[in-house]
Amino acid sequence: MNANNNECFTFTRATKAKFTDLTENEVKSVKVSFGLKIEFSIERNCKTQYMEHYFRENEALIFNRHDED
């Protein structure tokens, strides 16, 4: 096992509980926005053609702590 990886895992285990407790106690709301990128490709006449499209939700969703009820 790589010593550096072991140090990273130890650090993660030590800080995970602290981070979780902090976010549960301090974060009152979260703002989320979603997007989806679609890439298409097709082979025509021995050439590959590509197309991509990005779908984005314009309105952000806000989750407040009091919304849990």
mmCIF file of the N, C-alpha and C atoms, coordinates in Angstrom:
data_MODEL
# 
_entry.id   MODEL 
# 
loop_
_atom_site.group_PDB 
_atom_site.id 
_atom_site.type_symbol 
_atom_site.label_atom_id 
_atom_site.label_alt_id 
_atom_site.label_comp_id 
_atom_site.label_asym_id 
_atom_site.label_entity_id 
_atom_site.label_seq_id 
_atom_site.pdbx_PDB_ins_code 
_atom_site.Cartn_x 
_atom_site.Cartn_y 
_atom_site.Cartn_z 
_atom_site.occupancy 
_atom_site.B_iso_or_equiv 
_atom_site.pdbx_formal_charge 
_atom_site.auth_seq_id 
_atom_site.auth_comp_id 
_atom_site.auth_asym_id 
_atom_site.auth_atom_id 
_atom_site.pdbx_PDB_model_num 
ATOM 1   N N  . MET A 1 1  ? 0.842   -1.186 0.000   1.00 0.00 ? 1  MET A N  1 
ATOM 2   C CA . MET A 1 1  ? 0.000   0.000  0.000   1.00 0.00 ? 1  MET A CA 1 
ATOM 3   C C  . MET A 1 1  ? 0.885   1.245  0.000   1.00 0.00 ? 1  MET A C  1 
ATOM 4   N N  . ASN A 1 2  ? 0.491   2.210  -0.763  1.00 0.00 ? 2  ASN A N  1 
ATOM 5   C CA . ASN A 1 2  ? 1.220   3.461  -0.861  1.00 0.00 ? 2  ASN A CA 1 
ATOM 6   C C  . ASN A 1 2  ? 1.006   4.278  0.416   1.00 0.00 ? 2  ASN A C  1 
ATOM 7   N N  . ALA A 1 3  ? 2.094   4.742  1.005   1.00 0.00 ? 3  ALA A N  1 
ATOM 8   C CA . ALA A 1 3  ? 2.005   5.507  2.260   1.00 0.00 ? 3  ALA A CA 1 
ATOM 9   C C  . ALA A 1 3  ? 1.196   6.785  2.073   1.00 0.00 ? 3  ALA A C  1 
ATOM 10  N N  . ASN A 1 4  ? 1.316   7.436  0.918   1.00 0.00 ? 4  ASN A N  1 
ATOM 11  C CA . ASN A 1 4  ? 0.559   8.666  0.664   1.00 0.00 ? 4  ASN A CA 1 
ATOM 12  C C  . ASN A 1 4  ? -0.938  8.402  0.628   1.00 0.00 ? 4  ASN A C  1 
ATOM 13  N N  . ASN A 1 5  ? -1.344  7.285  0.018   1.00 0.00 ? 5  ASN A N  1 
ATOM 14  C CA . ASN A 1 5  ? -2.762  6.936  -0.018  1.00 0.00 ? 5  ASN A CA 1 
ATOM 15  C C  . ASN A 1 5  ? -3.278  6.679  1.388   1.00 0.00 ? 5  ASN A C  1 
ATOM 16  N N  . ASN A 1 6  ? -2.488  6.002  2.212   1.00 0.00 ? 6  ASN A N  1 
ATOM 17  C CA . ASN A 1 6  ? -2.887  5.715  3.582   1.00 0.00 ? 6  ASN A CA 1 
ATOM 18  C C  . ASN A 1 6  ? -3.099  7.011  4.349   1.00 0.00 ? 6  ASN A C  1 
ATOM 19  N N  . GLU A 1 7  ? -2.238  7.996  4.141   1.00 0.00 ? 7  GLU A N  1 
ATOM 20  C CA . GLU A 1 7  ? -2.384  9.293  4.803   1.00 0.00 ? 7  GLU A CA 1 
ATOM 21  C C  . GLU A 1 7  ? -3.666  9.994  4.354   1.00 0.00 ? 7  GLU A C  1 
ATOM 22  N N  . CYS A 1 8  ? -3.991  9.895  3.071   1.00 0.00 ? 8  CYS A N  1 
ATOM 23  C CA . CYS A 1 8  ? -5.219  10.515 2.557   1.00 0.00 ? 8  CYS A CA 1 
ATOM 24  C C  . CYS A 1 8  ? -6.448  9.868  3.180   1.00 0.00 ? 8  CYS A C  1 
ATOM 25  N N  . PHE A 1 9  ? -6.451  8.546  3.287   1.00 0.00 ? 9  PHE A N  1 
ATOM 26  C CA . PHE A 1 9  ? -7.590  7.846  3.874   1.00 0.00 ? 9  PHE A CA 1 
ATOM 27  C C  . PHE A 1 9  ? -7.735  8.198  5.350   1.00 0.00 ? 9  PHE A C  1 
ATOM 28  N N  . THR A 1 10 ? -6.616  8.287  6.055   1.00 0.00 ? 10 THR A N  1 
ATOM 29  C CA . THR A 1 10 ? -6.653  8.643  7.471   1.00 0.00 ? 10 THR A CA 1 
ATOM 30  C C  . THR A 1 10 ? -7.210  10.053 7.636   1.00 0.00 ? 10 THR A C  1 
ATOM 31  N N  . PHE A 1 11 ? -6.749  10.983 6.799   1.00 0.00 ? 11 PHE A N  1 
ATOM 32  C CA . PHE A 1 11 ? -7.238  12.358 6.844   1.00 0.00 ? 11 PHE A CA 1 
ATOM 33  C C  . PHE A 1 11 ? -8.740  12.404 6.564   1.00 0.00 ? 11 PHE A C  1 
ATOM 34  N N  . THR A 1 12 ? -9.181  11.641 5.565   1.00 0.00 ? 12 THR A N  1 
ATOM 35  C CA . THR A 1 12 ? -10.602 11.620 5.200   1.00 0.00 ? 12 THR A CA 1 
ATOM 36  C C  . THR A 1 12 ? -11.456 11.094 6.343   1.00 0.00 ? 12 THR A C  1 
ATOM 37  N N  . ARG A 1 13 ? -11.027 10.003 6.939   1.00 0.00 ? 13 ARG A N  1 
ATOM 38  C CA . ARG A 1 13 ? -11.789 9.444  8.065   1.00 0.00 ? 13 ARG A CA 1 
ATOM 39  C C  . ARG A 1 13 ? -11.847 10.421 9.229   1.00 0.00 ? 13 ARG A C  1 
ATOM 40  N N  . ALA A 1 14 ? -10.740 11.107 9.495   1.00 0.00 ? 14 ALA A N  1 
ATOM 41  C CA . ALA A 1 14 ? -10.675 12.025 10.638  1.00 0.00 ? 14 ALA A CA 1 
ATOM 42  C C  . ALA A 1 14 ? -11.541 13.262 10.416  1.00 0.00 ? 14 ALA A C  1 
ATOM 43  N N  . THR A 1 15 ? -11.663 13.723 9.181   1.00 0.00 ? 15 THR A N  1 
ATOM 44  C CA . THR A 1 15 ? -12.393 14.965 8.935   1.00 0.00 ? 15 THR A CA 1 
ATOM 45  C C  . THR A 1 15 ? -13.835 14.747 8.495   1.00 0.00 ? 15 THR A C  1 
ATOM 46  N N  . LYS A 1 16 ? -14.196 13.534 8.106   1.00 0.00 ? 16 LYS A N  1 
ATOM 47  C CA . LYS A 1 16 ? -15.552 13.287 7.604   1.00 0.00 ? 16 LYS A CA 1 
ATOM 48  C C  . LYS A 1 16 ? -16.607 13.630 8.656   1.00 0.00 ? 16 LYS A C  1 
ATOM 49  N N  . ALA A 1 17 ? -16.452 13.141 9.862   1.00 0.00 ? 17 ALA A N  1 
ATOM 50  C CA . ALA A 1 17 ? -17.434 13.401 10.917  1.00 0.00 ? 17 ALA A CA 1 
ATOM 51  C C  . ALA A 1 17 ? -17.494 14.886 11.252  1.00 0.00 ? 17 ALA A C  1 
ATOM 52  N N  . LYS A 1 18 ? -16.345 15.543 11.317  1.00 0.00 ? 18 LYS A N  1 
ATOM 53  C CA . LYS A 1 18 ? -16.314 16.973 11.623  1.00 0.00 ? 18 LYS A CA 1 
ATOM 54  C C  . LYS A 1 18 ? -17.040 17.774 10.536  1.00 0.00 ? 18 LYS A C  1 
ATOM 55  N N  . PHE A 1 19 ? -16.782 17.428 9.287   1.00 0.00 ? 19 PHE A N  1 
ATOM 56  C CA . PHE A 1 19 ? -17.409 18.127 8.162   1.00 0.00 ? 19 PHE A CA 1 
ATOM 57  C C  . PHE A 1 19 ? -18.918 17.892 8.160   1.00 0.00 ? 19 PHE A C  1 
ATOM 58  N N  . THR A 1 20 ? -19.332 16.654 8.388   1.00 0.00 ? 20 THR A N  1 
ATOM 59  C CA . THR A 1 20 ? -20.757 16.328 8.416   1.00 0.00 ? 20 THR A CA 1 
ATOM 60  C C  . THR A 1 20 ? -21.465 17.083 9.529   1.00 0.00 ? 20 THR A C  1 
ATOM 61  N N  . ASP A 1 21 ? -20.885 17.096 10.707  1.00 0.00 ? 21 ASP A N  1 
ATOM 62  C CA . ASP A 1 21 ? -21.486 17.824 11.828  1.00 0.00 ? 21 ASP A CA 1 
ATOM 63  C C  . ASP A 1 21 ? -21.580 19.314 11.530  1.00 0.00 ? 21 ASP A C  1 
ATOM 64  N N  . LEU A 1 22 ? -20.533 19.874 10.979  1.00 0.00 ? 22 LEU A N  1 
ATOM 65  C CA . LEU A 1 22 ? -20.524 21.299 10.668  1.00 0.00 ? 22 LEU A CA 1 
ATOM 66  C C  . LEU A 1 22 ? -21.607 21.640 9.657   1.00 0.00 ? 22 LEU A C  1 
ATOM 67  N N  . THR A 1 23 ? -21.723 20.869 8.578   1.00 0.00 ? 23 THR A N  1 
ATOM 68  C CA . THR A 1 23 ? -22.724 21.180 7.565   1.00 0.00 ? 23 THR A CA 1 
ATOM 69  C C  . THR A 1 23 ? -24.135 20.997 8.087   1.00 0.00 ? 23 THR A C  1 
ATOM 70  N N  . GLU A 1 24 ? -24.360 19.984 8.915   1.00 0.00 ? 24 GLU A N  1 
ATOM 71  C CA . GLU A 1 24 ? -25.699 19.777 9.464   1.00 0.00 ? 24 GLU A CA 1 
ATOM 72  C C  . GLU A 1 24 ? -26.096 20.919 10.401  1.00 0.00 ? 24 GLU A C  1 
ATOM 73  N N  . ASN A 1 25 ? -25.152 21.467 11.117  1.00 0.00 ? 25 ASN A N  1 
ATOM 74  C CA . ASN A 1 25 ? -25.451 22.512 12.089  1.00 0.00 ? 25 ASN A CA 1 
ATOM 75  C C  . ASN A 1 25 ? -25.426 23.923 11.505  1.00 0.00 ? 25 ASN A C  1 
ATOM 76  N N  . GLU A 1 26 ? -24.634 24.157 10.484  1.00 0.00 ? 26 GLU A N  1 
ATOM 77  C CA . GLU A 1 26 ? -24.423 25.514 9.992   1.00 0.00 ? 26 GLU A CA 1 
ATOM 78  C C  . GLU A 1 26 ? -25.152 25.839 8.695   1.00 0.00 ? 26 GLU A C  1 
ATOM 79  N N  . VAL A 1 27 ? -25.334 24.859 7.823   1.00 0.00 ? 27 VAL A N  1 
ATOM 80  C CA . VAL A 1 27 ? -25.948 25.128 6.522   1.00 0.00 ? 27 VAL A CA 1 
ATOM 81  C C  . VAL A 1 27 ? -27.461 25.169 6.685   1.00 0.00 ? 27 VAL A C  1 
ATOM 82  N N  . LYS A 1 28 ? -28.054 26.281 6.305   1.00 0.00 ? 28 LYS A N  1 
ATOM 83  C CA . LYS A 1 28 ? -29.501 26.459 6.449   1.00 0.00 ? 28 LYS A CA 1 
ATOM 84  C C  . LYS A 1 28 ? -30.242 26.204 5.146   1.00 0.00 ? 28 LYS A C  1 
ATOM 85  N N  . SER A 1 29 ? -29.601 26.461 4.007   1.00 0.00 ? 29 SER A N  1 
ATOM 86  C CA . SER A 1 29 ? -30.249 26.217 2.718   1.00 0.00 ? 29 SER A CA 1 
ATOM 87  C C  . SER A 1 29 ? -29.188 25.884 1.672   1.00 0.00 ? 29 SER A C  1 
ATOM 88  N N  . VAL A 1 30 ? -29.639 25.221 0.620   1.00 0.00 ? 30 VAL A N  1 
ATOM 89  C CA . VAL A 1 30 ? -28.754 24.825 -0.480  1.00 0.00 ? 30 VAL A CA 1 
ATOM 90  C C  . VAL A 1 30 ? -29.432 25.217 -1.788  1.00 0.00 ? 30 VAL A C  1 
ATOM 91  N N  . LYS A 1 31 ? -28.675 25.818 -2.680  1.00 0.00 ? 31 LYS A N  1 
ATOM 92  C CA . LYS A 1 31 ? -29.185 26.220 -3.989  1.00 0.00 ? 31 LYS A CA 1 
ATOM 93  C C  . LYS A 1 31 ? -28.583 25.276 -5.034  1.00 0.00 ? 31 LYS A C  1 
ATOM 94  N N  . VAL A 1 32 ? -29.453 24.647 -5.839  1.00 0.00 ? 32 VAL A N  1 
ATOM 95  C CA . VAL A 1 32 ? -29.015 23.637 -6.794  1.00 0.00 ? 32 VAL A CA 1 
ATOM 96  C C  . VAL A 1 32 ? -29.520 23.995 -8.184  1.00 0.00 ? 32 VAL A C  1 
ATOM 97  N N  . SER A 1 33 ? -28.661 23.828 -9.167  1.00 0.00 ? 33 SER A N  1 
ATOM 98  C CA . SER A 1 33 ? -29.032 24.024 -10.562 1.00 0.00 ? 33 SER A CA 1 
ATOM 99  C C  . SER A 1 33 ? -28.530 22.821 -11.348 1.00 0.00 ? 33 SER A C  1 
ATOM 100 N N  . PHE A 1 34 ? -29.344 22.334 -12.277 1.00 0.00 ? 34 PHE A N  1 
ATOM 101 C CA . PHE A 1 34 ? -28.996 21.139 -13.024 1.00 0.00 ? 34 PHE A CA 1 
ATOM 102 C C  . PHE A 1 34 ? -28.752 21.458 -14.492 1.00 0.00 ? 34 PHE A C  1 
ATOM 103 N N  . GLY A 1 35 ? -27.865 20.688 -15.096 1.00 0.00 ? 35 GLY A N  1 
ATOM 104 C CA . GLY A 1 35 ? -27.606 20.792 -16.515 1.00 0.00 ? 35 GLY A CA 1 
ATOM 105 C C  . GLY A 1 35 ? -27.293 19.425 -17.076 1.00 0.00 ? 35 GLY A C  1 
ATOM 106 N N  . LEU A 1 36 ? -27.492 19.252 -18.375 1.00 0.00 ? 36 LEU A N  1 
ATOM 107 C CA . LEU A 1 36 ? -27.242 17.968 -19.024 1.00 0.00 ? 36 LEU A CA 1 
ATOM 108 C C  . LEU A 1 36 ? -26.628 18.230 -20.392 1.00 0.00 ? 36 LEU A C  1 
ATOM 109 N N  . LYS A 1 37 ? -25.483 17.658 -20.632 1.00 0.00 ? 37 LYS A N  1 
ATOM 110 C CA . LYS A 1 37 ? -24.816 17.794 -21.920 1.00 0.00 ? 37 LYS A CA 1 
ATOM 111 C C  . LYS A 1 37 ? -24.959 16.474 -22.671 1.00 0.00 ? 37 LYS A C  1 
ATOM 112 N N  . ILE A 1 38 ? -25.508 16.540 -23.891 1.00 0.00 ? 38 ILE A N  1 
ATOM 113 C CA . ILE A 1 38 ? -25.713 15.355 -24.725 1.00 0.00 ? 38 ILE A CA 1 
ATOM 114 C C  . ILE A 1 38 ? -24.802 15.477 -25.944 1.00 0.00 ? 38 ILE A C  1 
ATOM 115 N N  . GLU A 1 39 ? -24.076 14.424 -26.221 1.00 0.00 ? 39 GLU A N  1 
ATOM 116 C CA . GLU A 1 39 ? -23.222 14.385 -27.407 1.00 0.00 ? 39 GLU A CA 1 
ATOM 117 C C  . GLU A 1 39 ? -23.682 13.253 -28.315 1.00 0.00 ? 39 GLU A C  1 
ATOM 118 N N  . PHE A 1 40 ? -23.874 13.587 -29.584 1.00 0.00 ? 40 PHE A N  1 
ATOM 119 C CA . PHE A 1 40 ? -24.293 12.615 -30.580 1.00 0.00 ? 40 PHE A CA 1 
ATOM 120 C C  . PHE A 1 40 ? -23.187 12.462 -31.615 1.00 0.00 ? 40 PHE A C  1 
ATOM 121 N N  . SER A 1 41 ? -23.084 11.272 -32.171 1.00 0.00 ? 41 SER A N  1 
ATOM 122 C CA . SER A 1 41 ? -22.185 11.076 -33.306 1.00 0.00 ? 41 SER A CA 1 
ATOM 123 C C  . SER A 1 41 ? -22.831 10.072 -34.255 1.00 0.00 ? 41 SER A C  1 
ATOM 124 N N  . ILE A 1 42 ? -22.570 10.256 -35.553 1.00 0.00 ? 42 ILE A N  1 
ATOM 125 C CA . ILE A 1 42 ? -23.102 9.352  -36.561 1.00 0.00 ? 42 ILE A CA 1 
ATOM 126 C C  . ILE A 1 42 ? -22.059 9.188  -37.664 1.00 0.00 ? 42 ILE A C  1 
ATOM 127 N N  . GLU A 1 43 ? -22.008 8.009  -38.206 1.00 0.00 ? 43 GLU A N  1 
ATOM 128 C CA . GLU A 1 43 ? -21.071 7.705  -39.280 1.00 0.00 ? 43 GLU A CA 1 
ATOM 129 C C  . GLU A 1 43 ? -21.833 7.782  -40.602 1.00 0.00 ? 43 GLU A C  1 
ATOM 130 N N  . ARG A 1 44 ? -21.431 8.715  -41.467 1.00 0.00 ? 44 ARG A N  1 
ATOM 131 C CA . ARG A 1 44 ? -22.056 8.872  -42.789 1.00 0.00 ? 44 ARG A CA 1 
ATOM 132 C C  . ARG A 1 44 ? -20.978 9.018  -43.842 1.00 0.00 ? 44 ARG A C  1 
ATOM 133 N N  . ASN A 1 45 ? -21.101 8.246  -44.887 1.00 0.00 ? 45 ASN A N  1 
ATOM 134 C CA . ASN A 1 45 ? -20.158 8.333  -46.013 1.00 0.00 ? 45 ASN A CA 1 
ATOM 135 C C  . ASN A 1 45 ? -18.711 8.266  -45.529 1.00 0.00 ? 45 ASN A C  1 
ATOM 136 N N  . CYS A 1 46 ? -18.449 7.353  -44.609 1.00 0.00 ? 46 CYS A N  1 
ATOM 137 C CA . CYS A 1 46 ? -17.107 7.132  -44.053 1.00 0.00 ? 46 CYS A CA 1 
ATOM 138 C C  . CYS A 1 46 ? -16.574 8.342  -43.267 1.00 0.00 ? 46 CYS A C  1 
ATOM 139 N N  . LYS A 1 47 ? -17.453 9.218  -42.863 1.00 0.00 ? 47 LYS A N  1 
ATOM 140 C CA . LYS A 1 47 ? -17.064 10.359 -42.044 1.00 0.00 ? 47 LYS A CA 1 
ATOM 141 C C  . LYS A 1 47 ? -17.931 10.366 -40.786 1.00 0.00 ? 47 LYS A C  1 
ATOM 142 N N  . THR A 1 48 ? -17.309 10.734 -39.681 1.00 0.00 ? 48 THR A N  1 
ATOM 143 C CA . THR A 1 48 ? -18.045 10.831 -38.429 1.00 0.00 ? 48 THR A CA 1 
ATOM 144 C C  . THR A 1 48 ? -18.470 12.272 -38.212 1.00 0.00 ? 48 THR A C  1 
ATOM 145 N N  . GLN A 1 49 ? -19.762 12.457 -37.980 1.00 0.00 ? 49 GLN A N  1 
ATOM 146 C CA . GLN A 1 49 ? -20.304 13.787 -37.708 1.00 0.00 ? 49 GLN A CA 1 
ATOM 147 C C  . GLN A 1 49 ? -20.702 13.844 -36.238 1.00 0.00 ? 49 GLN A C  1 
ATOM 148 N N  . TYR A 1 50 ? -20.463 14.984 -35.614 1.00 0.00 ? 50 TYR A N  1 
ATOM 149 C CA . TYR A 1 50 ? -20.744 15.153 -34.187 1.00 0.00 ? 50 TYR A CA 1 
ATOM 150 C C  . TYR A 1 50 ? -21.717 16.303 -33.971 1.00 0.00 ? 50 TYR A C  1 
ATOM 151 N N  . MET A 1 51 ? -22.504 16.169 -32.932 1.00 0.00 ? 51 MET A N  1 
ATOM 152 C CA . MET A 1 51 ? -23.401 17.237 -32.524 1.00 0.00 ? 51 MET A CA 1 
ATOM 153 C C  . MET A 1 51 ? -23.522 17.163 -31.003 1.00 0.00 ? 51 MET A C  1 
ATOM 154 N N  . GLU A 1 52 ? -23.573 18.302 -30.370 1.00 0.00 ? 52 GLU A N  1 
ATOM 155 C CA . GLU A 1 52 ? -23.783 18.310 -28.932 1.00 0.00 ? 52 GLU A CA 1 
ATOM 156 C C  . GLU A 1 52 ? -24.811 19.377 -28.577 1.00 0.00 ? 52 GLU A C  1 
ATOM 157 N N  . HIS A 1 53 ? -25.527 19.103 -27.505 1.00 0.00 ? 53 HIS A N  1 
ATOM 158 C CA . HIS A 1 53 ? -26.535 20.048 -27.047 1.00 0.00 ? 53 HIS A CA 1 
ATOM 159 C C  . HIS A 1 53 ? -26.499 20.067 -25.526 1.00 0.00 ? 53 HIS A C  1 
ATOM 160 N N  . TYR A 1 54 ? -26.680 21.248 -24.970 1.00 0.00 ? 54 TYR A N  1 
ATOM 161 C CA . TYR A 1 54 ? -26.646 21.413 -23.524 1.00 0.00 ? 54 TYR A CA 1 
ATOM 162 C C  . TYR A 1 54 ? -28.020 21.870 -23.052 1.00 0.00 ? 54 TYR A C  1 
ATOM 163 N N  . PHE A 1 55 ? -28.628 21.088 -22.178 1.00 0.00 ? 55 PHE A N  1 
ATOM 164 C CA . PHE A 1 55 ? -29.906 21.435 -21.585 1.00 0.00 ? 55 PHE A CA 1 
ATOM 165 C C  . PHE A 1 55 ? -29.630 21.949 -20.170 1.00 0.00 ? 55 PHE A C  1 
ATOM 166 N N  . ARG A 1 56 ? -30.201 23.085 -19.847 1.00 0.00 ? 56 ARG A N  1 
ATOM 167 C CA . ARG A 1 56 ? -29.977 23.657 -18.517 1.00 0.00 ? 56 ARG A CA 1 
ATOM 168 C C  . ARG A 1 56 ? -31.298 24.123 -17.941 1.00 0.00 ? 56 ARG A C  1 
ATOM 169 N N  . GLU A 1 57 ? -31.508 23.797 -16.702 1.00 0.00 ? 57 GLU A N  1 
ATOM 170 C CA . GLU A 1 57 ? -32.687 24.287 -15.980 1.00 0.00 ? 57 GLU A CA 1 
ATOM 171 C C  . GLU A 1 57 ? -32.393 25.723 -15.577 1.00 0.00 ? 57 GLU A C  1 
ATOM 172 N N  . ASN A 1 58 ? -33.185 26.652 -16.050 1.00 0.00 ? 58 ASN A N  1 
ATOM 173 C CA . ASN A 1 58 ? -32.928 28.070 -15.785 1.00 0.00 ? 58 ASN A CA 1 
ATOM 174 C C  . ASN A 1 58 ? -33.209 28.464 -14.342 1.00 0.00 ? 58 ASN A C  1 
ATOM 175 N N  . GLU A 1 59 ? -34.181 27.831 -13.740 1.00 0.00 ? 59 GLU A N  1 
ATOM 176 C CA . GLU A 1 59 ? -34.545 28.201 -12.386 1.00 0.00 ? 59 GLU A CA 1 
ATOM 177 C C  . GLU A 1 59 ? -33.835 27.296 -11.383 1.00 0.00 ? 59 GLU A C  1 
ATOM 178 N N  . ALA A 1 60 ? -33.099 27.882 -10.484 1.00 0.00 ? 60 ALA A N  1 
ATOM 179 C CA . ALA A 1 60 ? -32.400 27.112 -9.456  1.00 0.00 ? 60 ALA A CA 1 
ATOM 180 C C  . ALA A 1 60 ? -33.399 26.637 -8.406  1.00 0.00 ? 60 ALA A C  1 
ATOM 181 N N  . LEU A 1 61 ? -33.135 25.460 -7.875  1.00 0.00 ? 61 LEU A N  1 
ATOM 182 C CA . LEU A 1 61 ? -33.961 24.927 -6.803  1.00 0.00 ? 61 LEU A CA 1 
ATOM 183 C C  . LEU A 1 61 ? -33.298 25.258 -5.472  1.00 0.00 ? 61 LEU A C  1 
ATOM 184 N N  . ILE A 1 62 ? -34.069 25.734 -4.528  1.00 0.00 ? 62 ILE A N  1 
ATOM 185 C CA . ILE A 1 62 ? -33.540 26.086 -3.214  1.00 0.00 ? 62 ILE A CA 1 
ATOM 186 C C  . ILE A 1 62 ? -34.189 25.183 -2.172  1.00 0.00 ? 62 ILE A C  1 
ATOM 187 N N  . PHE A 1 63 ? -33.358 24.482 -1.447  1.00 0.00 ? 63 PHE A N  1 
ATOM 188 C CA . PHE A 1 63 ? -33.820 23.597 -0.381  1.00 0.00 ? 63 PHE A CA 1 
ATOM 189 C C  . PHE A 1 63 ? -33.470 24.242 0.954   1.00 0.00 ? 63 PHE A C  1 
ATOM 190 N N  . ASN A 1 64 ? -34.491 24.535 1.747   1.00 0.00 ? 64 ASN A N  1 
ATOM 191 C CA . ASN A 1 64 ? -34.293 25.113 3.067   1.00 0.00 ? 64 ASN A CA 1 
ATOM 192 C C  . ASN A 1 64 ? -34.469 24.041 4.119   1.00 0.00 ? 64 ASN A C  1 
ATOM 193 N N  . ARG A 1 65 ? -33.834 24.241 5.238   1.00 0.00 ? 65 ARG A N  1 
ATOM 194 C CA . ARG A 1 65 ? -33.931 23.272 6.328   1.00 0.00 ? 65 ARG A CA 1 
ATOM 195 C C  . ARG A 1 65 ? -35.383 23.068 6.748   1.00 0.00 ? 65 ARG A C  1 
ATOM 196 N N  . HIS A 1 66 ? -36.188 24.121 6.785   1.00 0.00 ? 66 HIS A N  1 
ATOM 197 C CA . HIS A 1 66 ? -37.576 23.975 7.217   1.00 0.00 ? 66 HIS A CA 1 
ATOM 198 C C  . HIS A 1 66 ? -38.435 23.239 6.192   1.00 0.00 ? 66 HIS A C  1 
ATOM 199 N N  . ASP A 1 67 ? -37.920 22.974 4.987   1.00 0.00 ? 67 ASP A N  1 
ATOM 200 C CA . ASP A 1 67 ? -38.645 22.217 3.978   1.00 0.00 ? 67 ASP A CA 1 
ATOM 201 C C  . ASP A 1 67 ? -38.703 20.729 4.285   1.00 0.00 ? 67 ASP A C  1 
ATOM 202 N N  . GLU A 1 68 ? -37.943 20.266 5.255   1.00 0.00 ? 68 GLU A N  1 
ATOM 203 C CA . GLU A 1 68 ? -37.904 18.833 5.582   1.00 0.00 ? 68 GLU A CA 1 
ATOM 204 C C  . GLU A 1 68 ? -39.249 18.341 6.088   1.00 0.00 ? 68 GLU A C  1 
ATOM 205 N N  . ASP A 1 69 ? -40.042 19.211 6.684   1.00 0.00 ? 69 ASP A N  1 
ATOM 206 C CA . ASP A 1 69 ? -41.317 18.814 7.276   1.00 0.00 ? 69 ASP A CA 1 
ATOM 207 C C  . ASP A 1 69 ? -42.346 18.476 6.267   1.00 0.00 ? 69 ASP A C  1 
# 
